[in-house]
Amino acid sequence: MKPLLRMIGTSLLLMGAVSWAASPKAGSATKAFTLSGVSVTMNWDAHWTVQDAAPDAPDTVKFETADPMQMSVLLSAGQVAAGADEDEFRAAVMDKTSTEFLQQSVEKELKVEPFGSGDIHGSRVCATDRAPKPNEYKYICQGILTYHGSAVIFTMLYNDSGKVDADKALKALEGLQFTTST
């Protein structure tokens, strides 16, 4: 009888370990946004909070950590101008962003990096503020993703205490998926 109980107990432990390992991570989900006719989905951390688009900025949504001074992200969406080349549009946005960031960054040069996955093409650039004031952010990243005439631009602000969430958010943004509404 004891070997049978031991075998059943071991089987139950093994089944529990397998189902625990197969279960999704707690606090992880998918979030959908529709802004200016552009629908996107992205991986979502349950600890982030979202503020819906403001009446004066219907194409923008904000998400942040419980303490917004750790990490705050603005996400805007819209259409690339008809006939515009998406690669040139992304390059123009990143050139302007890099020029603006350089004025106040610790870095002497800012590298625009490829960003996105699959058919979703993008770029991003990050900088460190040379002298953040109280209640300002030390780090900023801005990026753009395009897909079949739709664009998403994000601006992420964070401090040292928000680096873990900022890394998660960058991965979630890089894996963002588009569904263009008509």
KENU-928206 format. One line per 3 residues: their letters; for each residue x, y, z of N, C-alpha, C. Coordinates in steps of 0.001 Angstrom, whole numbers, always signed. Layout:
residues N
A = X:Y:Z:X:Y:Z:X:Y:Z  ...
//
This chain:
residues 182
MKP = +822:-1188:+0:+0:+0:+0:+868:+1255:+0  +1968:+1271:+809:+2820:+2449:+868:+3427:+2783:-488  +3947:+1816:-1277:+4497:+2170:-2582:+3441:+2793:-3500
LLR = +2180:+2294:-3419:+1112:+2839:-4238:+827:+4290:-3843  +752:+4570:-2529:+527:+5942:-2059:+1681:+6847:-2471  +2885:+6335:-2332:+4051:+7113:-2716:+4004:+7439:-4211
MIG = +3607:+6463:-5039:+3524:+6675:-6478:+2425:+7701:-6807  +1277:+7601:-6141:+192:+8561:-6361:+643:+9955:-5926  +1282:+10039:-4768:+1779:+11331:-4277:+2792:+11944:-5238
TSL = +3709:+11125:-5737:+4708:+11603:-6684:+4031:+12057:-7976  +3039:+11304:-8440:+2313:+11681:-9659:+1591:+13003:-9478  +959:+13204:-8329:+262:+14461:-8056:+1241:+15636:-8015
LLM = +2393:+15432:-7385:+3408:+16481:-7356:+3898:+16812:-8759  +4131:+15776:-9561:+4598:+15975:-10920:+3547:+16713:-11754  +2268:+16302:-11630:+1192:+16974:-12367:+1074:+18430:-11930
GAV = +1205:+18685:-10646:+1145:+20057:-10145:+2290:+20898:-10687  +3473:+20327:-10738:+4627:+21060:-11253:+4461:+21355:-12739  +3940:+20373:-13502:+3734:+20580:-14932:+2682:+21652:-15159
SWA = +1559:+21606:-14444:+514:+22611:-14671:+972:+23980:-14179  +1791:+24061:-13136:+2320:+25352:-12686:+3238:+25928:-13747  +4092:+25100:-14333:+5023:+25579:-15340:+4306:+25980:-16623
ASP = +3175:+25339:-16932:+2451:+25637:-18160:+1506:+26822:-18010  +1214:+27228:-16789:+265:+28321:-16611:+903:+29643:-16977  +86:+30595:-17499:+661:+31886:-17867:+1156:+32634:-16648
KAG = +2107:+33525:-16881:+2656:+34312:-15791:+1584:+35188:-15177  +1564:+35246:-13874:+632:+36133:-13195:+988:+37560:-13548  -21:+38373:-13739:+218:+39778:-14021:+514:+40062:-15483
SAT = +424:+39049:-16361:+715:+39241:-17769:-556:+39031:-18568  -837:+39921:-19533:-2028:+39823:-20356:-1778:+40572:-21655  -2828:+40745:-22435:-2765:+41530:-23663:-3729:+42691:-23525
KAF = -3326:+43850:-24003:-4149:+45059:-23947:-4356:+45551:-25369  -5580:+46020:-25674:-5894:+46558:-27001:-6238:+48040:-26880  -5788:+48811:-27856:-6090:+50238:-27940:-6533:+50548:-29363
TLS = -7485:+51464:-29514:-7835:+52001:-30820:-7721:+53510:-30734  -6826:+54047:-31544:-6550:+55484:-31553:-6560:+55963:-32999  -7369:+56938:-33294:-7447:+57507:-34651:-7630:+56439:-35720
GVS = -8486:+55474:-35455:-8759:+54436:-36440:-7713:+53356:-36533  -6704:+53389:-35685:-5651:+52375:-35688:-5806:+51538:-34415  -6004:+50246:-34608:-6119:+49334:-33467:-4825:+48566:-33302
VTM = -4359:+48496:-32063:-3132:+47768:-31755:-3356:+46929:-30512  -2594:+45852:-30413:-2567:+45046:-29202:-1111:+44891:-28789  -923:+44748:-27476:+434:+44563:-26958:+366:+43773:-25665
NWD = +1475:+43146:-25320:+1561:+42469:-24032:+1422:+43515:-22948  +855:+43114:-21827:+487:+44072:-20792:+861:+43534:-19423  +1414:+44373:-18609:+1700:+44030:-17223:+531:+44528:-16373
AHW = -53:+43666:-15585:-1240:+44020:-14795:-971:+45139:-13794  +279:+45436:-13525:+607:+46502:-12583:+599:+47880:-13230  +546:+47925:-14562:+474:+49208:-15253:-959:+49705:-15257
TVQ = -1129:+51007:-15198:-2466:+51590:-15305:-2537:+52401:-16594  -3728:+52506:-17133:-3909:+53215:-18391:-4860:+54389:-18183  -4549:+55480:-18839:-5436:+56629:-18875:-5911:+56747:-20311
DAA = -7207:+56751:-20497:-7750:+56843:-21844:-7414:+58189:-22465  -7613:+58252:-23751:-7300:+59466:-24503:-8045:+60668:-23931  -7347:+61769:-23828:-7948:+63020:-23368:-8740:+63633:-24513
PDA = -9797:+64410:-24203:-10605:+65014:-25271:-9770:+65859:-26244  -8728:+66514:-25744:-7904:+67353:-26623:-6802:+66560:-27334  -6681:+65256:-27039:-5685:+64394:-27692:-6289:+63004:-27913
PDT = -7299:+62907:-28800:-8007:+61634:-28958:-7159:+60517:-29559  -6007:+60859:-30117:-5153:+59839:-30717:-4018:+59403:-29802  -4124:+59732:-28487:-3053:+59434:-27538:-3614:+58736:-26300
VKF = -2874:+57770:-25809:-3200:+57108:-24551:-1924:+57076:-23717  -2080:+57049:-22412:-939:+57054:-21499:-1039:+55832:-20598  +85:+55137:-20411:+107:+54092:-19389:+1352:+54268:-18546
ETA = +1241:+53839:-17288:+2311:+54102:-16329:+2286:+53104:-15189  +3346:+53138:-14405:+3416:+52333:-13191:+2577:+53018:-12112  +2343:+52317:-11010:+1556:+52897:-9920:+2132:+54234:-9466
DPM = +3450:+54314:-9417:+4118:+55585:-9178:+4569:+56094:-10538  +3872:+57087:-11097:+4198:+57544:-12450:+5629:+58045:-12606  +6304:+58388:-11528:+7693:+58839:-11633:+8658:+57676:-11884
QMS = +8174:+56448:-11765:+9003:+55305:-12132:+9029:+55142:-13644  +7809:+55120:-14274:+7726:+54979:-15724:+6386:+55495:-16207  +6429:+56221:-17313:+5216:+56739:-17943:+5417:+56674:-19455
VLL = +4399:+56192:-20177:+4498:+56032:-21631:+3306:+56698:-22303  +3579:+57532:-23283:+2551:+58100:-24149:+2589:+57341:-25459  +1425:+56928:-25926:+1300:+56152:-27148:+326:+56880:-28059
SAG = +774:+57266:-29255:-70:+57958:-30224:-129:+57138:-31495  -1259:+57214:-32182:-1405:+56467:-33424:-2109:+57315:-34464  -1874:+56971:-35692:-2516:+57654:-36802:-2083:+57042:-38110
QVA = -2431:+57719:-39191:-2100:+57235:-40520:-902:+58000:-41072  -42:+57293:-41773:+1045:+57928:-42506:+382:+58626:-43692  +850:+59805:-44051:+257:+60549:-45170:+206:+59675:-46424
AGA = -900:+59764:-47143:-1072:+58975:-48369:+99:+59248:-49316  +644:+58184:-49861:+1741:+58302:-50807:+3113:+58471:-50174  +3168:+58669:-48865:+4461:+58850:-48194:+5169:+57505:-48068
DED = +6461:+57528:-48148:+7272:+56341:-47947:+7457:+56132:-46452  +7050:+54973:-45944:+7109:+54718:-44504:+8534:+54761:-43969  +9495:+54254:-44725:+10893:+54282:-44282:+11378:+55722:-44123
EFR = +11052:+56568:-45097:+11457:+57973:-45032:+10750:+58699:-43890  +9481:+58366:-43670:+8722:+58975:-42579:+9357:+58635:-41231  +9670:+57350:-41038:+10307:+56922:-39779:+11651:+57619:-39604
AAV = +12432:+57680:-40664:+13752:+58321:-40585:+13618:+59798:-40225  +12651:+60488:-40802:+12453:+61910:-40502:+12061:+62119:-39045  +11168:+61263:-38531:+10748:+61365:-37121:+11948:+61131:-36209
MDK = +12742:+60122:-36496:+13887:+59799:-35642:+14994:+60848:-35744  +15198:+61425:-36926:+16198:+62502:-37062:+15816:+63692:-36196  +14548:+64071:-36255:+14065:+65205:-35449:+14193:+64896:-33958
TST = +13791:+63697:-33575:+13857:+63293:-32167:+15297:+63303:-31671  +16206:+62702:-32425:+17617:+62642:-32024:+18206:+64032:-31848  +17895:+64923:-32765:+18403:+66298:-32696:+17912:+66981:-31420
EFL = +16631:+66804:-31108:+16074:+67409:-29888:+16690:+66806:-28629  +16847:+65491:-28595:+17393:+64822:-27410:+18848:+65210:-27165  +19618:+65369:-28222:+21041:+65685:-28079:+21286:+66994:-27327
QQS = +20366:+67919:-27419:+20527:+69214:-26766:+20632:+69100:-25252  +20054:+68047:-24683:+20013:+67941:-23228:+20533:+66594:-22713  +21087:+65776:-23596:+21473:+64427:-23171:+22921:+64359:-22699
VEK = +23180:+63347:-21891:+24529:+63027:-21438:+25335:+62497:-22627  +24698:+61719:-23468:+25365:+61088:-24600:+25808:+62149:-25619  +26974:+61926:-26193:+27497:+62821:-27231:+26896:+62476:-28592
ELK = +26549:+61212:-28768:+25895:+60729:-29979:+24736:+59837:-29562  +23665:+59898:-30318:+22513:+59040:-30048:+22332:+58099:-31228  +22243:+56826:-30920:+22105:+55817:-31956:+20622:+55476:-32141
VEP = +20144:+55643:-33359:+18793:+55212:-33703:+18874:+53724:-33999  +18084:+52945:-33275:+18142:+51490:-33399:+16891:+50954:-34073  +17028:+49872:-34847:+15840:+49236:-35424:+14957:+48699:-34306
FGS = +13666:+48697:-34548:+12700:+48322:-33520:+11488:+47749:-34225  +10894:+46708:-33683:+9706:+46105:-34276:+9947:+44637:-34542  +8921:+43988:-35078:+9056:+42563:-35362:+8209:+42204:-36581
GDI = +8690:+41248:-37335:+7959:+40796:-38517:+7784:+41910:-39536  +6544:+42086:-39999:+6230:+43119:-40992:+6066:+44500:-40375  +6201:+44605:-39083:+6080:+45891:-38394:+7486:+46454:-38256
HGS = +7717:+47568:-38932:+9045:+48164:-38972:+9076:+49399:-38088  +10200:+49600:-37422:+10302:+50763:-36568:+11721:+51113:-36210  +11809:+52190:-35458:+13084:+52691:-34958:+12838:+53290:-33590
RVC = +13916:+53360:-32797:+13818:+54012:-31498:+15152:+54644:-31150  +15087:+55634:-30279:+16286:+56282:-29777:+16048:+56597:-28305  +17084:+56423:-27499:+16973:+56681:-26063:+18086:+57632:-25634
ATD = +17806:+58406:-24590:+18776:+59378:-24096:+18663:+59506:-22587  +19720:+60037:-21988:+19782:+60302:-20550:+19836:+61806:-20350  +18932:+62320:-19540:+18904:+63760:-19254:+20138:+64128:-18441
RAP = +20821:+65150:-18877:+22054:+65602:-18236:+21804:+66081:-16807  +20714:+66789:-16582:+20450:+67378:-15267:+18947:+67415:-14982  +18351:+66230:-14715:+16913:+66248:-14444:+16609:+67004:-13143
KPN = +15581:+67813:-13193:+15135:+68548:-12010:+14260:+67641:-11169  +13961:+68044:-9926:+13030:+67241:-9122:+11712:+67052:-9869  +11150:+65875:-9752:+9907:+65498:-10419:+10027:+65480:-11939
EYK = +11232:+65294:-12446:+11454:+65066:-13863:+12067:+63680:-14025  +12132:+63241:-15260:+12649:+61909:-15561:+14106:+61986:-16003  +14830:+60924:-15695:+16237:+60850:-16074:+16411:+60287:-17490
YIC = +15539:+59387:-17888:+15679:+58696:-19171:+14462:+58938:-20059  +14715:+58969:-21362:+13640:+59085:-22340:+13955:+58187:-23524  +12939:+57526:-24023:+13045:+56756:-25264:+11856:+57156:-26127
QGI = +12108:+57339:-27400:+11014:+57603:-28315:+11199:+56689:-29514  +10075:+56201:-30002:+10149:+55292:-31129:+8924:+55401:-32007  +9045:+54813:-33163:+7947:+54792:-34129:+7881:+53410:-34756
LTY = +6664:+52925:-34934:+6401:+51659:-35603:+5405:+51932:-36715  +5633:+51355:-37895:+4696:+51533:-39000:+4309:+50180:-39582  +3096:+50167:-40130:+2580:+48937:-40738:+1465:+49306:-41711
HGS = +1691:+49100:-42985:+683:+49311:-44032:-48:+50640:-43908  +695:+51719:-43765:+100:+53051:-43741:-318:+53556:-42376  -191:+52729:-41352:-514:+53149:-39983:+784:+53344:-39209
AVI = +740:+54248:-38239:+1938:+54518:-37435:+1572:+54639:-35963  +2462:+54171:-35122:+2378:+54358:-33676:+3685:+55004:-33248  +3563:+56087:-32501:+4734:+56757:-31935:+4609:+56672:-30425
FTM = +5696:+56302:-29763:+5664:+56247:-28302:+6779:+57107:-27726  +6498:+57634:-26557:+7497:+58341:-25763:+7468:+57731:-24374  +8588:+57178:-23959:+8704:+56563:-22638:+9627:+57412:-21774
LYN = +9150:+57761:-20593:+9929:+58499:-19603:+10070:+57608:-18380  +11291:+57548:-17808:+11448:+56719:-16617:+12670:+57153:-15820  +12709:+56666:-14605:+13831:+56898:-13694:+14479:+55567:-13357
DSG = +15564:+55599:-12588:+16260:+54367:-12214:+15310:+53360:-11574  +14377:+53834:-10748:+13451:+52933:-10058:+12459:+52272:-11009  +12360:+52743:-12237:+11426:+52183:-13202:+12073:+51418:-14334
KVD = +13368:+51118:-14223:+14077:+50446:-15321:+13496:+49081:-15671  +13091:+48317:-14667:+12534:+46991:-14935:+11248:+47128:-15744  +10373:+48036:-15323:+9132:+48250:-16069:+9405:+48837:-17444
ADK = +10376:+49717:-17557:+10722:+50299:-18850:+11204:+49209:-19812  +12010:+48282:-19336:+12463:+47171:-20178:+11283:+46325:-20634  +10356:+46032:-19712:+9154:+45263:-20066:+8322:+46018:-21100
ALK = +8155:+47307:-20886:+7347:+48113:-21807:+7990:+48172:-23182  +9314:+48315:-23255:+9984:+48331:-24556:+9786:+47007:-25287  +9864:+45904:-24572:+9634:+44591:-25194:+8185:+44475:-25665
ALE = +7255:+44963:-24839:+5843:+44925:-25219:+5585:+45801:-26447  +6187:+46979:-26483:+6017:+47874:-27629:+6652:+47283:-28883  +7803:+46641:-28730:+8459:+46037:-29885:+7614:+44897:-30458
GLQ = +6860:+44221:-29617:+5997:+43126:-30065:+4579:+43559:-30399  +4313:+44851:-30379:+2991:+45406:-30663:+2481:+44897:-32013  +1186:+44628:-32092:+561:+44163:-33327:-499:+45164:-33777
FTT = -564:+45426:-35084:-1535:+46349:-35658:-2758:+45612:-36212  -3908:+46220:-36083:-5117:+45845:-36806:-5760:+47162:-37199  -5632:+47561:-38454:-6134:+48856:-38895:-7642:+48793:-39046
ST = -8327:+49709:-38359:-9785:+49813:-38474:-10133:+50614:-39714  -11278:+50309:-40281:-11735:+51094:-41437:-13071:+51723:-41158
//
